[in-house]
Every structure is written in structure tokens, then in C-alpha cells.
Amino acid sequence: MKVLSGIQPTGRPHWGNYFGAITQYIALQEAEQAFYFIANLHALTTVRDQQQLAEYTLDSAMDLLALGLDPQQAVLFVQSDVPEVSELCWLLLTSTPMGLLERCHAYKDKKSKGLASGAGLFTYPVLQAADILAYDSDTVPVGEDQVQHIEVCRDIAGSFNHQFGEVFVLPKAKVLDSSARVPGTDGEKMSKSYDNTLDVFEDPGRQKKQIMRIATDSRPMDQPKEPADDILYQLYSLVAPEDQREEMAQLYRQGGFGYGDVKKALAVAAEAFFSEARAGRDDWAARPDDVRDILQMGAARARKKAGQVLDRAQHACGLKGY
């Protein structure tokens, strides 16, 4: 299995990012080939501050390393440090139908809302395809809502292959386990867009205050409750050991407890669960040059592979060998 995934540097990871995606990415790092990159070129469609993008990029690398990504197993690098991908993107653009891009979700959504959308957003799927195809990746872990991106990538690669021969490996989507749906502090899906997140690396004291402010229903304390239907229990079940989850579930079903007690237990469990990652994050933050070295070594490995694929595509379409 040859795996590739990219993470946009748009801020600190929250519980939804971690349980919904990052844990599964890291589980796949033992694949035959695993490339993970910080997608700073993609982030340019939304992040317009130079210093902020630079900080987010380095922060994202530190976050991934602290959460368990092993640079001895997986290749970790920054997207813009592999210029071969941008050149490959142009080759793909020349054979990509306009209609295909007009049907893509992100562009359609912005257009339907009357929001401004630049050429970067319109051609975003082609750069994404170049990211995937540059490493002969056959597996791309995505959420259910992102399967279309892989289908578009296959269409773009198929169009190029039809015109110039079998140049690209056609990737398949590996749909991430959606059972770990993480509710936000308002009960909706946890998302930065909804401003309802709990950050992985938040100070435990500040996070406890966030948790204590989570709104709950008004049912009497003595009334039994189904734990799976409650936001607090759903969050607690993500970070508490199995025996403590069972005890909490029994408490819900028998009733006679206050939500304040559950919130305190959730804060304690969360602090314990993320303590190792937070300590690791502090360690990486104290030696940023080591992180930069890892990214540079990763970029060198990524460029070697991407260069081979780009050379293959250039020969196929006549840019080389004349």
C-alpha cells in the first residue's frame, strides 16, 4: 500500500481533527510508502498573512510529530518544498475539462453563495491531483465528504493517460472510519467554522473552563439518561479508559447525577489522555531547527520520487526526448 495525505496549515488541531483523521493517518504510516505533507500551497486560497502562514506551517509539523507521526517511517514535508508538484499541476491542467472543475464542491458552494472565488479555488482539484499522482500513491485516506476529490483525481489522471499513455497510477480512496464523529461544544459536528472546538494542545485549565460552559439539557438529576445521546458522554468516551467509560454509562442509565460532575470528569480524562502529546509538543517547540531538518529531509525524499513521476509525464507528452 502506498499512502498519501495532506493537512492544511490553518490552525491548531482540535479533537475532531485528531479522532476523525489524524489517528487514522498515523496508523497507516507503516505502509510500504507513506507521504504526509503540510499543504501550504492549498492554504493560500484562505490564509493571506505571510507570517501567519509560515507559523501555521511549522506548527502543523510539530503537531503531527507530537501526535505520533514517525519521520523514520513516513515522509513528512512541506508541499511548496516540492516544486515538481506545481510543474506537474500545469501538465494536468492542459488536459483537464473545464466542466469537471465546475462541478467540484468547494467552487460550487462558494459560487452558489455569491462569494468571491479565485482561479486558485477553481483549479484547486488539479493541484490536489498533482499532489496524489506525484508519488504513485494508490491509497488516499479521506472522509466520506472528500471521496469526490479522489474521483476527480482519477478522472484527471485518466484523461492524461488516455491522451499520452499509462503515465499515472489511478488512486483509490480509503474512507476513514466515521464512527468517531466528534461533537462540538454546541452539539454540532466539531469544526473551526462553527467555533465549537476543543483544541488538542489547549492549556488544561483553559480547556476545563470551555468544558464547564458546554450547554446541557434540563432533565432532572434523578432521571435516567441514555449516554450515547449526550454530548458530554460522547466526548468522555473518546478520552476515558474503557472501565471508566462503562462506569460513566452505568451512572447515566441509573440517574441521580449532575452534569457538572460529568464535566469535571471529562476535563480530568482529557488532560490525562493528551498529556503525553502536549509534553511532546513542548519538546518539539523547544527545538524548531530539528523540525525544519526533518521537513528538509522529507522534502528531499519527496522530490526524488516526484521527479521520477514528472520526468515520466514530460517524456510522455513530448516535453522531453525531442
C-alpha positions in Angstrom: 0.0 0.0 0.0 1.3 3.5 -1.0 -0.4 6.1 1.1 -0.5 9.9 0.8 -2.3 12.6 2.8 -2.0 16.3 3.2 -3.1 18.6 6.0 -3.8 22.3 5.6 -1.9 24.6 8.0 -4.9 26.6 9.0 -4.6 26.5 12.8 -4.2 24.1 15.8 -5.8 20.7 15.6 -9.0 20.1 17.5 -10.4 16.8 18.8 -12.4 16.4 15.6 -9.2 16.5 13.5 -7.5 14.1 15.9 -10.1 11.4 16.4 -11.6 11.8 12.9 -8.5 11.7 10.8 -5.0 12.1 12.4 -5.1 8.9 14.4 -6.0 7.0 11.3 -3.3 8.7 9.2 -0.7 7.7 11.8 -2.0 4.1 11.9 -1.2 4.0 8.1 2.3 5.2 8.4 3.7 1.7 8.4 2.6 1.2 4.8 5.1 0.3 2.1 5.3 4.0 1.3 3.7 6.8 3.2 3.9 10.5 2.3 2.4 13.2 4.6 2.7 16.8 3.7 1.7 20.3 5.0 -0.4 21.7 2.3 0.7 25.3 2.4 0.0 26.0 -1.3 -3.6 25.0 -0.8 -3.8 27.2 2.3 -3.0 30.2 0.2 -6.6 30.2 -1.0 -7.7 31.2 2.5 -4.7 32.4 4.6 -3.4 35.7 3.3 -1.0 36.7 6.1 2.7 35.9 5.4 3.8 35.4 9.0 0.7 33.5 9.9 1.1 31.0 7.1 4.8 30.5 8.0 3.9 29.9 11.7 1.0 27.6 10.9 3.2 25.5 8.6 5.9 24.9 11.2 3.2 24.4 13.9 1.4 21.8 11.9 4.6 19.8 11.5 5.2 20.0 15.3 1.6 18.9 15.9 1.9 15.9 13.7 5.2 14.8 15.3 3.9 15.2 18.8 0.8 13.2 17.9 2.8 10.2 16.8 4.0 10.7 13.2 7.4 9.0 12.9 9.7 10.5 10.3 11.6 7.3 10.2 8.6 5.5 8.9 6.7 8.2 6.9 8.0 11.0 4.8 6.9 14.4 6.3 7.4 17.5 4.2 6.0 20.9 3.2 4.1 21.0 -0.1 5.9 24.1 -1.5 9.3 22.4 -1.0 8.5 20.0 -3.8 8.3 22.3 -6.9 7.9 19.3 -9.2 4.3 19.0 -8.0 3.5 22.6 -9.2 5.0 21.8 -12.6 3.0 18.5 -12.8 -0.1 20.5 -11.9 0.4 22.6 -15.1 0.7 19.4 -17.3 -2.6 18.1 -15.8 -4.3 21.5 -16.3 -3.7 21.3 -20.0 -5.9 18.1 -20.3 -8.5 18.8 -17.6 -12.0 19.6 -18.8 -13.5 22.8 -17.5 -16.8 21.1 -16.8 -15.1 18.7 -14.4 -13.8 21.6 -12.3 -17.1 23.5 -12.4 -18.8 20.5 -10.8 -16.5 20.4 -7.8 -18.0 21.1 -4.3 -15.8 23.9 -3.0 -16.2 26.0 -6.1 -19.9 25.3 -6.5 -20.6 26.1 -2.9 -18.9 29.5 -3.0 -20.5 30.4 -6.3 -24.0 29.5 -5.1 -23.5 31.8 -2.1 -22.3 34.6 -4.2 -18.8 34.6 -2.6 -15.7 35.6 -4.4 -13.7 32.7 -5.7 -10.3 33.0 -7.4 -8.6 30.8 -10.0 -6.8 29.1 -7.2 -10.0 27.7 -5.7 -11.3 26.7 -9.2 -8.1 24.8 -10.1 -7.6 23.5 -6.5 -8.7 19.9 -7.5 -5.9 19.8 -10.1 -3.2 20.7 -7.7 -4.7 18.2 -5.3 -4.5 15.6 -8.1 -0.8 16.5 -8.7 -0.2 16.0 -5.0 -1.5 12.5 -5.2 -0.2 11.4 -8.6 3.4 12.7 -8.0 4.1 9.8 -5.6 2.4 7.0 -7.5 0.0 6.8 -4.5 -2.6 4.1 -4.7 -4.4 4.9 -1.4 -5.6 8.2 -0.1 -7.3 8.3 3.3 -10.3 10.7 3.2 -13.6 11.4 5.0 -16.8 10.4 3.2 -17.3 14.1 2.1 -14.0 14.1 0.3 -14.4 11.0 -1.8 -15.3 13.3 -4.8 -11.8 14.7 -4.7 -10.3 11.3 -5.4 -12.8 10.6 -8.1 -11.9 13.9 -9.7 -8.2 12.9 -9.4 -8.9 9.6 -11.1 -10.7 11.5 -13.9 -7.9 13.9 -14.4 -5.3 11.2 -14.4 -7.4 9.1 -16.7 -7.7 12.0 -19.2 -4.0 12.4 -19.3 -3.4 8.7 -19.6 -5.9 8.5 -22.5 -4.0 11.1 -24.4 -0.4 10.2 -23.6 -0.3 6.6 -22.4 -0.3 4.9 -19.0 1.7 7.5 -17.1 -0.2 7.7 -13.7 -1.3 5.3 -11.1 -5.1 5.7 -10.5 -5.5 6.1 -6.7 -8.4 4.8 -4.6 -10.0 6.5 -1.6 -9.7 4.8 1.8 -12.8 6.2 3.6 -11.9 6.9 7.2 -13.9 5.4 10.0 -16.8 7.8 10.5 -17.9 6.2 13.8 -15.6 8.6 15.7 -17.9 11.5 15.0 -16.8 14.2 17.4 -19.5 16.6 18.6 -18.5 20.2 19.2 -19.3 22.2 22.3 -22.7 23.1 20.8 -23.6 19.5 19.7 -23.0 20.1 16.1 -20.0 18.4 14.3 -16.8 19.9 15.7 -15.4 22.4 13.2 -13.5 25.6 13.2 -16.2 27.0 11.0 -18.7 26.6 13.8 -16.4 28.0 16.6 -17.2 25.0 18.7 -13.9 23.2 19.0 -11.8 21.8 21.8 -8.1 22.0 20.8 -5.8 19.1 21.4 -2.9 21.3 22.7 -5.0 23.7 24.7 -3.9 24.5 28.2 -5.8 22.1 30.6 -7.0 24.9 32.8 -8.5 26.9 29.8 -9.9 23.7 28.3 -11.7 22.8 31.6 -13.4 26.2 31.5 -14.5 25.5 28.0 -15.9 22.2 29.0 -17.7 23.6 32.1 -19.5 26.0 29.7 -21.0 23.3 27.5 -24.8 23.6 27.5 -26.8 20.6 28.7 -30.5 19.7 28.8 -32.8 20.5 31.7 -33.8 17.0 32.7 -34.0 16.3 36.4 -30.8 14.9 38.1 -32.6 11.7 39.2 -33.9 10.9 35.7 -32.1 8.0 33.9 -30.5 9.1 30.6 -29.2 7.2 27.5 -25.4 8.0 27.5 -24.9 7.7 23.7 -27.4 10.6 23.2 -25.5 13.0 25.3 -22.7 15.3 24.1 -20.7 15.1 27.3 -20.7 11.3 27.3 -19.8 11.2 23.6 -16.7 13.4 24.3 -15.9 11.5 27.5 -16.0 8.2 25.7 -13.2 9.4 23.4 -10.7 10.2 26.1 -11.6 8.0 29.1 -10.3 4.4 29.6 -12.8 1.6 28.9 -13.5 0.8 32.5 -14.3 4.4 33.3 -16.5 4.7 30.2 -18.5 1.8 31.5 -18.9 3.3 34.9 -20.0 6.6 33.5 -22.5 4.8 31.2 -24.0 3.0 34.2 -24.3 6.3 36.1 -26.2 7.8 33.2 -28.6 4.8 33.0 -29.4 4.8 36.7 -29.7 8.6 37.1 -29.0 10.6 40.2 -26.1 12.6 38.9 -25.3 16.2 37.9 -23.9 17.2 34.6 -21.3 19.3 36.5 -19.8 16.1 37.8 -19.6 14.7 34.2 -17.9 17.9 33.0 -15.3 17.7 35.7 -14.6 14.0 34.9 -14.3 14.9 31.2 -11.8 17.6 31.9 -9.7 15.2 34.0 -9.8 12.4 31.4 -8.9 14.8 28.6 -5.9 16.2 30.5 -4.6 12.6 31.1 -5.3 11.5 27.6 -3.4 14.3 25.8 -0.7 14.8 28.5 1.9 12.9 26.6 1.2 14.6 23.3 1.3 18.0 25.0 4.6 17.3 26.6 5.9 16.1 23.2 4.6 19.3 21.6 6.5 21.4 24.1 9.7 19.4 23.4 9.4 20.0 19.6 8.6 23.6 20.1 11.9 24.0 22.1 13.9 22.8 19.1 12.3 24.1 15.9 15.5 23.6 13.9 15.2 19.8 14.4 11.7 20.1 12.9 13.0 22.1 10.0 15.7 19.4 9.4 13.0 16.7 9.4 11.0 18.7 6.8 14.0 19.3 4.6 15.0 15.6 4.7 11.4 14.7 3.9 11.3 17.2 1.0 14.4 15.6 -0.4 12.9 12.2 -0.4 9.6 13.5 -1.8 11.4 15.4 -4.6 13.2 12.3 -5.7 10.0 10.4 -6.2 8.1 13.3 -7.6 10.9 14.0 -10.0 10.7 10.5 -11.4 7.0 10.8 -12.0 7.3 14.3 -13.5 10.1 13.0 -15.9 7.8 10.2 -16.9 4.9 12.6 -17.7 7.2 15.1 -19.5 8.5 12.3 -21.8 5.0 11.1 -22.4 3.7 14.4 -23.6 6.7 15.5 -25.6 8.4 18.0 -23.3 11.5 15.8 -23.2 13.1 13.5 -25.7 12.9 15.9 -28.6 
